[in-house]
Amino acid sequence: MASSSKRSRISKGSSSSRNENFLSKENETAYGRYSASKIIPSRILIQSDIDFQILPLFSSTQLSFILTLTHSYHKKIFLQFLSNLRVIPDFTRMSSFVMQQKVIIDKEDLGTFLHLITKGDRLHTLIQESDIIWSLVNETLRGNKDKYHQPHVYTLLQNARIIQHVLRSSIIPKAEDRVNMTPLLSLVTHLIMSDKPFDEAQLILDYIHSLSDIRHPQIKRKKNIALGHLVYYILEKKYNLIYPEPPTEEPIFFTNASFRSLFHDPSTEGEDLEGEREVPPEPTPVPNQNAYQDMIQRFDTMEINFGQRFDQIDLHMKTKEDRHNLDMAWIRGQTDYINQNVAMINSYFTIFNLQPPPYQDPRM
């Protein structure tokens, strides 16, 4: 009886050391890593305020709802969701723990609440496992038939340039680097321009799943996180989950300037190219403006170079780790082989009751 009460006290003591908003201490630690990451808000499209005809370019998809969804949310909710996130092996469902409540978001929820297509090719798998015919992609995006993926944005046709700008700002968030495109971004843009549907819900699920890399301490380069407004919107509709505090993350909207800047329209000089500031900046002399733009370009180039260098270091470390594991596996195999031979020799002498030959110094 005493031991039973002792176990009860131990159990209570261990549970009290964990924050009730997290399923484990590991998840609570992960919350700190997510909090240190930068949130990139998805930009919202208000068609009536944009001179460019954007939504018709996405007519082959069902992305128009999330492109125009204006929904504020609280940062803590999204960080709790990511910290407690558990993804089902087939990546079609996410289970988490938010506001002391177990929640599940699956592909059908994205179809029901966000009106996304839930069938078709899974693009993250397609880009990794299939041999993409980049000549077809480049013909759609750039009007040439280059056999390899071309990352540069400035070579895109006008519609391709607009579509990729919307995708990387709202659907497949990619902060800072506006000069280059990832293969995934190129493939999605190609499919949209070719009127070929794909699994839009799975695209969102795979992106959110990729954010789980942030929780691992060995990942030194922190990712930006996004799409919190979509997660919060589904939780609010499905579970009537409302955070008691006012929202911390407000939507940011596309502006005409952000689209004109894609084509270096001179009428946009002095405008807010990303639409983040409500008050337009004071006009500056042309020489200072040119120097400022030159400085931005240099910083963009430096950031790209640093990003590439980090990727090279990560690849080098991964290669060394794989080689080390292979070497250790070979050594273990050789050790096991030697041990098996020694055991076989010992069993031979044991079975026939023989004495091993006396040791003879090879130098004699």
PyMOL commands that set and color helices and strands:
alter all, ss='L'
color gray80, all
select helices_A, chain A and resi 2-16+25-35+47-49+55-58+64-67+75-83+107-114+123-129+134-142+153-155+158-171+183-193+200-215+228-239+256-263+266-268+286-351
alter helices_A, ss='H'
color red, helices_A
select strands_A, chain A and resi 43-44+86-87+93-98+101-106+252-253
alter strands_A, ss='S'
color yellow, strands_A
deselect
rebuild
show_as cartoon
